Amino acid sequence: MGRLYVQIDSAAVPGHPGIASFSAKGFLTGPDVLADGGMPFTYTIKTTDGKVVTGTAVFHPA
């Protein structure tokens, strides 16, 4: 079963001057997609004061 991988990187987030960068990675197809169609992804947010926030979430298409 093939996988379709997506990565989104942004050097800034408009309207949020405290965010230095944002990155998200996940799979749109393949065995990592949940049975209900949910697409899990990981994210990293780097702030301008040097903090790094990481986490996971699931995108559920409408």
C-alpha positions in Angstrom: 0.0 0.0 0.0 1.5 3.3 -1.1 1.9 6.4 1.0 1.4 10.0 0.1 3.4 12.2 2.5 2.9 15.9 3.0 5.1 18.5 4.8 4.2 22.1 5.3 6.9 24.6 6.5 6.4 28.3 7.2 9.0 30.9 8.2 6.3 33.0 9.8 2.6 33.0 10.7 0.7 36.2 9.7 -0.9 37.8 12.7 1.3 35.9 15.2 4.6 37.8 15.6 5.7 35.5 18.5 5.9 32.5 16.1 9.2 32.2 14.3 8.3 29.1 12.3 5.8 26.4 11.9 6.2 22.9 10.4 3.7 20.0 10.0 4.2 16.5 8.6 1.9 13.7 8.0 0.6 11.0 5.6 -2.5 11.5 3.4 -2.6 7.8 2.3 -1.2 4.5 3.5 -1.3 2.5 6.6 -0.8 5.5 8.9 -4.3 6.9 7.9 -6.9 5.9 10.6 -9.8 3.6 9.8 -12.2 6.5 10.0 -10.2 8.4 7.4 -8.4 10.6 9.9 -4.9 11.7 8.9 -2.5 12.0 11.9 0.3 14.5 11.7 3.0 16.0 13.9 3.8 19.6 14.2 6.6 21.9 15.5 6.2 25.5 16.5 9.3 27.6 17.2 8.8 30.9 19.0 10.8 34.0 18.7 12.0 33.6 22.3 13.6 30.2 21.4 10.9 27.9 22.8 9.9 24.8 20.8 6.4 23.3 21.0 5.8 19.9 19.4 2.7 17.8 19.3 0.4 15.5 17.3 -3.1 16.0 16.0 -5.5 14.3 13.5 -7.1 16.0 10.5 -10.6 14.7 9.8 -11.8 15.6 6.3 -15.4 16.9 6.1 
